[in-house]
Amino acid sequence: MGTTLTDQLKDDGRRGERGAALIMTLLVATLLLSAGGALIFTAAMSGINASDSTTEMQAYYGAEAGLQTAINVVRGNVNSNPAGTKASFRNIADNPTLSKWVTYNGTAKDGTFVVKVNEAGSSFTAYNIRIIDPDVTPAAKEPSRLLIQVRGYGPRGAIKNKEMIINRFLYDPDVPAAITLVGAETGTSMVVGDFDIGDSSVKGYTGTDSAGSTVLKATFGFTQDADKTLADDFFTSSSKASDTTENTPRTKKFTSAELPGWLRTADKTRTFLSDVETIATDEERIFTVSPAKDNFGTSANPKLTFVKGDCEFSGEGVGMLIVTGTLTLKGDFSYDGVILVLGTGSIVRNGGGGGDVLGGLIMASLNRADTGGKFLAKPTFNTNGGGNSDIKYNSLNVENAFRTLGPSVKGVREF
């Protein structure tokens, strides 16, 4: 059968459609190829990002390790190399890489000496440390704060920079007077018998700095007019007073603004006690009975000692002693530092023997459980018995006492 005109027209009309399927196939293949390429690229980038994130995190932890190392040195937990000299803010500032206390065991690509934390082949996590005195303190003085900068290194050149400001003291390292008695804001003041400096002329009390500075403190400090008046009457009427106490001035009444911040209100003192108790707990220096007389710290190793309750002291000690009950000084004793009787606020000395405190004494009566409550009445200082005894202000021993609480980290940031 021959081709009809209709069939001929149909064939002519479809000639324009030839190759359309090929073009469509190519377009679809191109789209699939693009989508596949994008998927492969995304997967590859995700892997790279994950790897970069891991190396960045390793560098971050390297910087963290450097900060913790620096804090450990600043707290005096690491001896210098060669051993013998613990860190102070002064010798740290003079050794701005802490190389006397930290052993650098590698170098980064930039040639910086680093401490390797982890190492795998040619890759490692590491850090270096730089110390800055932001106040440019004169060489003869110890800086009050330091800026510690740490660079953390991770694999594949990852870097993280962190810095922190550290204050030398956690709390204000000061005592208002050689012997300070904090009285109640309102209520009963001390009475005769609450204040007695002893009846022996070989006892000495002074606010003159026995460390040799020109700082002059009051010998006895009070926060209530009535308490100061009682002490003044005691000195006026007692024949033993003139031989035992220097007029530096002998007594002084302090306003709240003249006291260290942690002693201005009963609540601030409660916070101070809670903070220090936490530190003492971490250092296993909490006692519920009197420690052995050789367990109050030494000049080579000053200690924080926190006694919850009454305490008898008849040995030697160096550092900071906190007693929440009554402190009884017995026989021969010697303490270089700060003694805080915060609770019953009572110090009693009985018996003979010599006894010296070079630093400062503070007594305050308060109920630790009474949040919002004020100081209670009648702190007491009553010392009797024979034997030589000196209680003298000493600025160096006061600072060393507050140093046992460690430094204060004021802020940390990346930069």
MARKOLVO-279940 format. One record per residue (C-alpha): x negated, y, z. Coordinates in steps of 0.001 Angstrom, whole numbers, plus 524288, in hexadecimal, padded with zeros to 5 digits. Example, Ala and Ser with C-alpha at 12.3 -4.5 7.8 and 13.67 -1.06 7.14 Angstrom:
> u	v	w
> 7CFF4	7EE6C	81E78 .
> 7CA9A	7FBDC	81BE4 .
END
This chain:
> u	v	w
> 80000	80000	80000 .
> 7FA2D	80D08	7FC92 .
> 7F812	8186D	8056F .
> 8039C	82125	80664 .
> 80345	82FD2	806BF .
> 80772	82F83	814F7 .
> 7FC21	826DD	818F0 .
> 7F2D0	82F6B	81168 .
> 7F76A	83B6C	818AD .
> 7F5D1	83477	825DD .
> 7E7C4	830BB	822BE .
> 7E4A6	83E72	81E7C .
> 7EA2F	843F7	82B36 .
> 7E1E4	83B27	833F4 .
> 7D51A	83E00	82D4B .
> 7D439	84A5F	835DC .
> 7D4FE	84213	84229 .
> 7C934	839A7	83F07 .
> 7BE7C	83AA3	849C5 .
> 7C7CC	83FE0	85449 .
> 7C651	833B1	85C8A .
> 7B784	834E4	85BE0 .
> 7B7F4	8430C	86026 .
> 7C135	83FBE	86B32 .
> 7B865	834AA	86F6E .
> 7AC99	83D87	86F59 .
> 7B3BE	847DA	8775A .
> 7B814	83DFC	8817A .
> 7AA74	83816	88204 .
> 7A498	84593	883E4 .
> 7ADFE	8488B	88EE6 .
> 7AB18	83B94	8956C .
> 79C94	83DBA	893B1 .
> 79DA4	84B4F	899BF .
> 7A5B1	8462C	8A517 .
> 79C2E	83B13	8A722 .
> 790AA	84446	8A69B .
> 79717	84D66	8B065 .
> 799C5	841D5	8B944 .
> 78BCE	83D3F	8B84C .
> 786D7	84B17	8BAAE .
> 78FD7	84CCA	8C66F .
> 78BA5	83FCB	8CC16 .
> 77D60	84347	8CA0C .
> 77F1B	850A5	8D038 .
> 78656	84AAD	8DBA9 .
> 77B02	8419C	8DDD7 .
> 77169	84CE0	8DCE4 .
> 779AF	85532	8E613 .
> 77AA2	84A09	8EFBB .
> 76BFF	84839	8EF03 .
> 769BF	856D8	8F094 .
> 77327	8573F	8FBFD .
> 76BBE	84C35	90281 .
> 75EA4	852DC	900C4 .
> 76464	85FD5	90584 .
> 769C1	858E6	9117C .
> 75C79	852AC	91407 .
> 75625	86016	9133E .
> 7608C	8654F	91C92 .
> 75DB8	85A99	92669 .
> 74F44	85D46	924BD .
> 751C0	86B75	928A5 .
> 759FB	866D5	9342C .
> 74EE6	85DF6	9388A .
> 745B8	8699A	93817 .
> 74ED6	871E5	94074 .
> 7500C	86726	94A99 .
> 74152	86566	94ADF .
> 73F73	873FC	94CF6 .
> 7497D	87435	9580C .
> 742B4	868B3	95E78 .
> 735C8	86FF8	95E08 .
> 73BC7	87CA4	9631D .
> 741BA	87551	96E95 .
> 73424	87102	9729A .
> 73690	86288	9700C .
> 72AB5	86127	96732 .
> 71CA8	86303	96B6C .
> 7133D	869EA	96287 .
> 708CD	862BC	95AED .
> 6FF07	86193	9610F .
> 70809	85F13	96C86 .
> 708D8	86836	977FD .
> 7103F	87474	97401 .
> 71EFB	874BD	973B0 .
> 725C5	87E04	96A8F .
> 72986	88BB3	96EAC .
> 72FA5	8962D	96646 .
> 7227E	89D1B	9662B .
> 719E4	891FE	9615C .
> 72494	88D98	95802 .
> 724DC	89B29	95203 .
> 7160F	89A71	950BA .
> 7171B	88D2F	949EC .
> 72205	88FC4	94019 .
> 7223D	8822C	939FD .
> 7225C	87AE7	94716 .
> 7166C	87378	94247 .
> 711AD	871F5	95062 .
> 71DCA	869F4	95384 .
> 7220B	8645D	94659 .
> 71A00	85B20	93DE5 .
> 71B32	85E66	92F73 .
> 71907	85225	92768 .
> 71BD3	85611	9195E .
> 71D0D	860DF	90F67 .
> 7285E	86576	906F8 .
> 7274E	868A7	8F889 .
> 7250E	876DC	8FC06 .
> 71930	872DF	90413 .
> 72005	87545	9110F .
> 71C16	86C50	91C2F .
> 727DF	8647E	92097 .
> 72C24	85A46	92A54 .
> 73142	84E67	9231E .
> 73DBB	84910	92915 .
> 7405A	83E0E	91F61 .
> 73819	839B1	913F7 .
> 73ACD	830A2	90870 .
> 73052	8303F	8FDEB .
> 72DA7	83DF5	8F92E .
> 73A4B	84346	8FEF1 .
> 73BE8	8478D	90CFC .
> 74461	84F5D	91639 .
> 73C40	85945	91DC5 .
> 73BF4	866A6	9240F .
> 732FB	871BB	927BC .
> 73496	87C02	93257 .
> 731E2	88A8D	93308 .
> 732E5	892D2	93F6D .
> 7356D	8A17B	93F24 .
> 73589	8AB2E	94A61 .
> 74079	8B448	945AC .
> 73D4E	8BE6C	95007 .
> 72E8C	8BEBD	94D40 .
> 72B98	8BD5F	95BBC .
> 71E18	8C22F	96016 .
> 71441	8B730	961B8 .
> 71365	8B93D	97064 .
> 721DF	8B62D	9721D .
> 72A55	8AA60	96F96 .
> 734FE	8AC67	9654C .
> 742EB	8AC37	96A4B .
> 747AE	8A566	95DFE .
> 7429A	89E4D	95208 .
> 74773	89C3F	9442E .
> 74504	88E36	93FDF .
> 745B8	88B86	9314B .
> 7456F	87DAD	92BED .
> 744F1	878F1	91DF3 .
> 749F7	86B35	91B9F .
> 74536	8636F	90FD6 .
> 74C8A	8584B	90933 .
> 749AB	84F89	8FD7E .
> 748DD	85560	8EFCE .
> 74527	862D8	8F4C8 .
> 7514B	86550	8FD06 .
> 74F8C	8704D	90716 .
> 757B6	87579	91258 .
> 7541A	88139	91ABC .
> 7595C	8831A	92881 .
> 75617	88C92	93365 .
> 759EF	88F22	94176 .
> 757D0	8996E	94BE8 .
> 753B1	89474	95956 .
> 7539C	89C89	965C7 .
> 74940	89927	96FC9 .
> 75325	8976D	97AC1 .
> 76097	89174	97B9F .
> 76438	89ACC	986A9 .
> 75F11	8A7F3	98B34 .
> 75230	8A4CA	99229 .
> 7539A	8AE53	99D41 .
> 75684	8AEE1	9ABB5 .
> 75B7C	8BBA7	9B19D .
> 7530A	8BAC5	9BDDB .
> 749A3	8B18B	9C460 .
> 7554B	8ACAA	9CC42 .
> 76302	8AFAD	9C72B .
> 76F9D	8AD31	9CEA5 .
> 77BF2	8AE50	9C678 .
> 787B5	8B149	9CF15 .
> 79643	8B068	9CCFD .
> 79CB1	8BAE3	9C4BA .
> 7A6DC	8BC1A	9CF7B .
> 7A896	8B5D9	9DCBB .
> 79FBE	8B30D	9E826 .
> 7918C	8B72E	9E6F6 .
> 785DE	8B1A4	9EE09 .
> 78598	8B22F	9FCC9 .
> 77A68	8B258	A067C .
> 7736D	8A570	A0554 .
> 775D0	8A3E9	9F6B3 .
> 7697B	8ABC2	9F40E .
> 75D22	8A8E0	9FBC7 .
> 74F51	8A94C	9F66D .
> 74914	8A23C	A01F4 .
> 741E9	8A626	A0E29 .
> 733DF	8A414	A0A3C .
> 72B07	8AF01	A05A4 .
> 723F7	8A59A	9FC9C .
> 72FA2	8A568	9F383 .
> 72EFD	8AE60	9E7D1 .
> 7392C	8B301	9DE26 .
> 7368A	8BC08	9D2C1 .
> 73BD6	8C05D	9C5B5 .
> 72E50	8C458	9C111 .
> 72AEE	8BBA6	9B587 .
> 7210D	8B1A3	9BA2E .
> 71E3A	8AE94	9ABDB .
> 71751	8BBA5	9AB08 .
> 72088	8C3C3	9A2B5 .
> 72530	8D144	9A68F .
> 73343	8CC8E	9A7B8 .
> 738D9	8CFFF	9B4FE .
> 744EC	8C8D6	9B9B6 .
> 74CC9	8CAC5	9C601 .
> 74935	8C0DF	9D060 .
> 7575C	8BDFA	9D416 .
> 76268	8C0BD	9CAA8 .
> 770F3	8C129	9CDA1 .
> 77D60	8C347	9C5D7 .
> 7859D	8C84B	9D124 .
> 7837D	8D4BF	9D8F3 .
> 7875B	8CDEE	9E598 .
> 77D27	8C340	9E386 .
> 7728B	8CD3A	9E0E1 .
> 7769C	8D4DF	9ECF2 .
> 7759D	8C8A8	9F559 .
> 767E7	8C61B	9F01E .
> 763CB	8D445	9F243 .
> 768CB	8D39C	A0046 .
> 7610C	8C72A	A0215 .
> 75487	8CDA2	9FD95 .
> 75719	8D990	A05F0 .
> 759EC	8D1FD	A1271 .
> 7509A	8C698	A10EE .
> 74295	8C80B	A1565 .
> 73E52	8BCF5	A0C79 .
> 74303	8C36D	A000D .
> 73872	8CD9E	9FE2A .
> 72D97	8C394	9FE28 .
> 733D6	8BA36	9F4AF .
> 739C7	8C202	9E99E .
> 733EF	8CBD0	9E057 .
> 73BDD	8D7CE	9DD63 .
> 73C3D	8D617	9CE85 .
> 747B9	8D9FD	9D0DA .
> 74B13	8D0CD	9DBC2 .
> 75997	8CFE8	9D847 .
> 761B7	8D40C	9CC95 .
> 76FF0	8D323	9C8CC .
> 77201	8CF03	9BAA0 .
> 77D61	8D248	9B1D1 .
> 78295	8C7C4	9A8C5 .
> 77BD2	8CE1D	99D17 .
> 76EA0	8CCC5	9A3ED .
> 76FF6	8BE05	9A554 .
> 76C4D	8B42E	99AC2 .
> 7781A	8B106	99253 .
> 77A18	8A358	997C3 .
> 77B47	8A8CF	9A5B5 .
> 784C2	8B410	9A38F .
> 79140	8AC79	9A644 .
> 7947B	89F81	9AC97 .
> 79988	89A3D	99F8D .
> 78CE4	89DCB	9989A .
> 78564	896CC	9A356 .
> 78E37	88AEC	9A1D8 .
> 78B4C	88ABC	99346 .
> 77CCF	88BD3	99635 .
> 77D9D	88063	99FB5 .
> 78500	8780A	995E0 .
> 77B2E	87AE5	98B16 .
> 76F87	87815	993C8 .
> 775CB	86BC2	99939 .
> 7773A	866BC	98B47 .
> 768E3	86972	988A3 .
> 764E5	862F8	9956E .
> 76D56	85722	9923A .
> 766C2	855A0	984ED .
> 75989	8566C	98B9A .
> 75DBB	84D13	99685 .
> 75B61	857A8	9A0AF .
> 76875	856D8	9A7D2 .
> 7680A	852B8	9B621 .
> 772BF	85064	9C025 .
> 768F5	84F0C	9CB46 .
> 75C1C	855FE	9CDC4 .
> 7519E	851B1	9C409 .
> 744BD	84C62	9C918 .
> 73C04	8578F	9CD56 .
> 73296	854F7	9C215 .
> 73D93	85582	9B7F0 .
> 73FDA	86427	9B6C3 .
> 73656	866E6	9AB9A .
> 727FE	86A84	9AAD4 .
> 7203F	87596	9A4C9 .
> 71CD3	86C9A	99971 .
> 72AED	8682C	99800 .
> 734FB	871E4	99D55 .
> 7424F	86BB3	99EDD .
> 75096	86F32	99FA3 .
> 7565B	868EC	9ABDB .
> 7651D	86922	9ADED .
> 76A0C	86442	9BB26 .
> 778BE	8627D	9BC72 .
> 77A87	8642F	9CB19 .
> 7714E	866F4	9D65B .
> 762AD	8665E	9D46A .
> 75703	865A7	9DD92 .
> 74A1E	86A64	9D825 .
> 73D1E	86859	9DEE9 .
> 73389	865DF	9D3E9 .
> 72E60	86D2C	9C826 .
> 7355A	870D1	9BBC8 .
> 734A4	878EE	9AF68 .
> 73FAC	87D00	9A65F .
> 74DFA	87F78	9A93F .
> 7553A	87990	9B4CF .
> 7640C	87A8A	9B543 .
> 76B79	87628	9C15B .
> 77A54	87664	9C25D .
> 77A5D	8736C	9D0F8 .
> 771CC	8788B	9DBF5 .
> 76328	87909	9D99C .
> 75B16	875DE	9E5B8 .
> 74CA4	8791C	9E554 .
> 744FB	87086	9EEA0 .
> 736CE	86FF8	9F2D2 .
> 72C6C	87331	9E8D1 .
> 7320E	876B8	9DB9A .
> 72DBB	87DE3	9CF79 .
> 735CA	8817C	9C3A1 .
> 73196	88931	9B7AD .
> 73DA1	88D33	9B025 .
> 74BDE	89082	9B248 .
> 754A6	88A8D	9BCA1 .
> 76347	88C57	9BA65 .
> 76CAF	8887D	9C534 .
> 779BD	889D0	9BE49 .
> 784F7	88393	9C58D .
> 78428	884DF	9D431 .
> 77A4A	88FB1	9D1EF .
> 772A5	88C12	9DE19 .
> 76408	88AD2	9E0A6 .
> 75F3C	88664	9EDED .
> 75166	88485	9F2AA .
> 74E8B	87D19	9FF38 .
> 74252	87814	A05C6 .
> 7341A	87B94	A04B7 .
> 72A6A	87A4F	9F9C3 .
> 72724	88379	9EEC1 .
> 72FC3	88641	9E33E .
> 72E87	88EC5	9D721 .
> 73797	8922B	9CC07 .
> 73165	899DA	9C0F7 .
> 73BCF	89DBD	9B742 .
> 7497B	8A0F5	9BBB3 .
> 75506	89C65	9C3E7 .
> 76367	89E90	9C0CE .
> 76ED2	89AAC	9C971 .
> 77D2E	89B8B	9C5B3 .
> 78901	894E9	9CB99 .
> 79368	8902F	9C213 .
> 79CE7	88525	9BF6B .
> 79928	87F10	9B265 .
> 7A6B3	87949	9B083 .
> 7ADA4	88645	9B296 .
> 7AD67	88B93	9A4B8 .
> 7B0B9	899E0	9A524 .
> 7AD79	89A90	9B38D .
> 7A3D5	8A44D	9B8FA .
> 79779	8A2BA	9C0E4 .
> 79A53	89E3C	9CEA5 .
> 7960F	8A4FF	9DB0A .
> 7898E	8A44B	9E2B1 .
> 77D79	89F3E	9DBB7 .
> 77385	89C50	9E643 .
> 764E4	89D4B	9E798 .
> 7605E	89881	9F4C5 .
> 7524F	894B1	9F74D .
> 74C87	89137	A0482 .
> 740CC	88A2E	A09FC .
> 73256	88CC0	A0A16 .
> 727E2	88B5B	9FFCF .
> 72362	893B4	9F48A .
> 72D9E	8966D	9EA47 .
> 72DD1	89F80	9DE8E .
> 738F3	8A1F2	9D533 .
> 73414	8AAA0	9CA4A .
> 7392D	8AED7	9BD1B .
> 730F7	8A951	9B1FA .
> 734C1	8ACFB	9A40B .
> 72C98	8A25C	99D9E .
> 73299	89793	9A5DF .
> 74034	89CFE	9A349 .
> 73E0D	89C6D	9948E .
> 73867	88EBB	9956A .
> 74454	88A94	99D4A .
> 74DDA	88F55	992F9 .
> 74572	88922	98886 .
> 74953	87BC2	98E05 .
> 756FB	87E45	98889 .
> 75175	87EAA	97AD0 .
> 752DE	888DE	97017 .
> 75F8D	88DBF	96A29 .
> 7629F	88B7B	95BBF .
> 769CC	897BF	95753 .
> 76CC9	89416	94944 .
> 769A7	88AD5	93DFA .
> 76BBB	88D35	92F6C .
> 76763	8893A	921DE .
> 7604F	8934F	919D0 .
END
